[in-house]
């Protein structure tokens, strides 16, 4: 019988312990915060990208939150024990960040509830990886997280009641309009309009919804005749509604168009900072991080990686 492996009497591989307590074998390419090779496990790459500490950066918080939501909703059955442990550390750090800043509390409540429901429904069925003891530990941690999120909400309500600072609805109408224009979600704009009648009138302005449609579903351009030409999604909808493209576009119900196109195409993902992939060496790194590409003599280029594409690449 031919010998297919290493001699069993030889010294074993030297494994190193990571910051989150998992163990990894040495890799030919070292992992760093700004340089990551894809030939690594999910927990290795999450550690190398410093995802746990990245949630403290407000520019990266929403990106990491979206990655976590995709993992919980679609990839939980494929996560190893180390990946699950790393995911818990990320969520715990996100909760701590929400506790300190008071931001993204509803988002964290949804993530914790989603994680709790997924873990609770996964065992003892086949799509949960881990023992019953590990499952029980996860349930206890998530229950503690849910109680912690309730405590954050109670403290926030008390703080808001005791806060004597100027309120949003007391601002001049021009400032309110500028703030509302910077929201990228129609649901958020509609919720703002429920505060009072003045904000309701602001949120019903067609120009506001027109800009929102252009942001999510395509920009507008001018042709040789100086006629407004919209993106394919908007112009296709207008054609289906038998709208005249040469007509006065100020009469179009842009709010209605926004919600119809949202159901049809979904919204554009907008993040302050994303993970990029170098097109030369195929390494992943944060957008604001330095990337020491080995092909530095060539003109380097990179492309942003959406959270969904990142999860697909890693699992």
C-alpha positions, 0 to 999 in steps of 0.5 A: 500500500503506497504511503499517501500522507505524512509520517505519523511519527513526525511533528504535527503542524503548529497552530496559533490561537487567534484573538477570539479564541479559535485556532488556525494553521500557519498560512503561506501568506500572512493576514493583516488588517489591510491585506487578505487572501481569499484562501482562508476560512470565514473566521480568519478573514473576519479577524483579518478585516478587523470586523469586530473593531470596525463596528466602532467606526460609524462609516463601517457600521451599516456595512458590517450590519448588512453582512451580519444580517445576510449571514444570519438569514441565509448562511447560518447552517453553513457557519462553523463553530469558530464562525459562530463565535466570531459572529457573536463577538461582532454582535456584542461589539455592535450592541456596545457601540449602540449603547455608547452612541445611542444610534442604530438601536432599532437595527440592533434589536432586529438583528438580535431578534433575528439571530435568536429566532434562527438559533432557536428554530435550528436545533435539533434539526439538521441545519444547525452546526454544533452540539446541544450544549453549544446551542444552549449557550447561544440561546442564553447569550442571545437572551442576555443580548435581548434584555440588554437591548431593552435596557438601552431602549428604556435609558434612551426614552428617559434621556429623551424625556429629560433632554432640554435641547432644541427639537427637530420640529422646532428648527426652521422649515428650510433646515428641516427640508435640507435634513429630510433631503439627506435621507435615502429611505422613503420609509424614513421620510414618510415617518418624519412626515408623521411628526407634525403638519409642517413636516408632512408638507415638506415630505410631500414635495415632489422634488424630494421624491424625484431626487430619491428616485434618481438616487436609487433607480438611475440618474437623468441626462440631457440629449442633443435636444436638451430633453430630459432622459431618465435611466432605464428603470424610470423611463421603462416604468413611464413607458409602461404607464404610457407617459409622454416623455416630452410632457411636463415631468413636474406633474408626475407622482414621484412618490408613487413611482418610488414605492412601485420601483422599490417593490420591483427592483429594491433599493440601492445599497449606500455605505459610507465605506466598503470593502474593496478588492484589488483587481491585480492581486485579488486581495480584500481591504477596507476602502480607507486602508492602505493596500500594499499591492505586490504589483505596485509597478502596475496601475492598480485598480479596485472595485467595491464589494457589496455585503452580499457579494462578500458573503458569496465570496467567503462561503 
